C-alpha cells in the first residue's frame, strides 16, 4: 500500500490468479460468467453445477491472504459497480445502482477546481446514459 508499484503488482497477481484458477472454473462450467473491475468481482453460476458456498470455499482456499466476501442476490437483484442487474424470468435487466450513502452532488461550477474536474462528472453521466441499455419503462421515468 502506498508504493507506486503496488497497483501494478496487485494487477499482475490477480491476472495470474485468474489464469490459473478462474479459467478452470469457466471451462468446467462451475461458473457461467466472471467479470472483475479492480477488486469488485461479479460471478454468475449455474446452480445445477455448483453453489455459492462451494465457490466461496474454493476461492478462499486459493490464497490464504485473500478472502471472498460475497454479496448475494436479493430480490432477484445484484449490484455491481454502479449497476443493478435484475433477473427476470427469461432475461436480465440493467438499472443504475446508487449506494445508500449517495448524495448525487457534483463539483460546483463556481468552485476553484480546474474545469476538467468540474466537467468530468457530467461527461460520466452523459456517457453512462448513452451506453447503459435501460428498459423503456425506466427511460420514460428519467
Helices and strands as residue ranges (DSSP letters): H 6-17, I 18-22, H 23-27, E 33-37, E 40-44, H 52-62, E 77-80, E 83-87, E 92-96, H 115-131, H 136-141
